[in-house]
């Protein structure tokens, strides 16, 4: 079987959510790498700022690790950037939810 045919066969058998997971994970890793380059940081420096081991950050940046929301948020805080941008149509909904949650509740 030709190599491209094998690849196509694997892609066809892969669940749509797996495709999305891989795309989003690689997009996050690419953005982290871009931001690190922009800041002139090495992977070792990023690990130190995250208070993580070099090997753990290496695993995160491999593109194969299942990043948790907590680890993504920690990366965002250290890099001072959003890695998961909220689509514009959801931004106003989030603001509304935020306002409701911050209203004083009657006693």
C-alpha positions as MATLAB code, in Angstrom:
seq = 'XXXXXXXXXXXXXXXXXXXXXXXXXXXXXXXXXXXXXXXXXXXXXXXXXXXXXXXXXXXXXXXXXXXXXXXXXXXXXXXXXXXXXXXXXXXXXXXXXXXXXXXXXXX';
ca = [
       0.000    0.000    0.000;
       1.314    3.450   -0.901;
       2.355    5.637    2.041;
      -0.178    8.397    1.190;
      -2.961    5.814    0.977;
      -2.089    4.501    4.449;
      -2.101    8.055    5.793;
      -5.469    8.786    4.159;
      -6.882    5.570    5.615;
      -5.763    6.544    9.118;
      -7.219   10.046    8.732;
     -10.568    8.637    7.601;
     -10.763    6.358   10.644;
      -9.898    9.145   13.083;
     -12.768   10.685   15.015;
     -13.561   14.365   14.311;
     -12.945   15.275   17.955;
      -9.457   13.771   17.699;
      -8.736   15.983   14.677;
      -9.906   19.034   16.622;
      -7.860   18.052   19.684;
      -4.685   17.718   17.626;
      -5.308   20.997   15.775;
      -5.996   22.952   18.958;
      -3.102   21.390   20.837;
      -0.651   22.155   18.030;
      -2.019   25.705   17.730;
      -1.412   26.300   21.447;
       2.103   24.874   21.256;
       2.868   26.987   18.178;
       1.655   30.139   19.964;
       3.684   29.325   23.082;
       6.759   28.800   20.903;
       6.128   32.091   19.082;
       5.741   33.974   22.354;
       8.876   32.384   23.793;
      10.836   33.432   20.715;
       9.362   36.944   20.929;
      10.450   37.198   24.571;
      13.822   35.572   23.916;
      13.068   32.771   26.385;
      14.451   29.263   26.255;
      12.405   26.241   27.251;
      14.472   26.070   30.424;
      13.594   29.690   31.283;
       9.901   29.015   30.659;
      10.059   25.969   32.932;
      11.639   28.056   35.679;
       8.954   30.749   35.376;
       6.252   28.064   35.495;
       7.960   26.386   38.453;
       7.979   23.148   36.471;
      10.755   20.783   35.464;
      12.384   21.094   32.068;
      11.120   17.615   31.182;
       7.513   18.488   32.063;
       7.568   21.621   29.907;
       9.237   19.630   27.132;
       6.338   17.174   27.307;
       3.839   20.061   27.205;
       5.500   21.543   24.131;
       5.758   18.238   22.272;
       2.276   18.752   20.867;
       1.244   15.305   22.089;
       0.518   16.093   25.725;
      -3.086   16.629   26.815;
      -2.802   20.133   28.268;
      -5.227   20.838   31.084;
      -7.084   24.111   31.408;
      -5.032   24.735   34.534;
      -1.724   24.307   32.676;
      -2.924   26.462   29.778;
      -3.980   29.182   32.238;
      -0.603   29.008   33.961;
       1.132   29.362   30.576;
      -1.095   32.348   29.758;
      -0.237   34.051   33.059;
       3.499   33.559   32.640;
       3.495   34.531   28.953;
       1.023   37.395   29.554;
      -1.032   36.333   26.552;
      -4.271   34.560   25.679;
      -3.688   31.117   24.235;
      -7.385   30.338   23.934;
      -9.059   33.294   22.328;
     -12.777   33.571   22.916;
     -14.721   34.133   19.677;
     -16.232   37.630   19.462;
     -19.828   36.395   19.562;
     -19.122   34.699   22.914;
     -17.313   37.668   24.464;
     -20.503   39.645   25.097;
     -22.183   36.562   26.582;
     -19.262   36.080   28.959;
     -19.438   39.753   29.986;
     -23.134   39.336   30.754;
     -22.466   36.217   32.840;
     -19.652   38.049   34.639;
     -21.956   40.986   35.430;
     -24.692   38.693   36.763;
     -22.241   36.791   38.957;
     -20.834   40.002   40.376;
     -24.210   41.540   41.251;
     -24.888   41.679   44.953;
     -27.228   38.917   45.957;
     -30.184   39.883   48.183;
     -29.794   38.780   51.798;
];
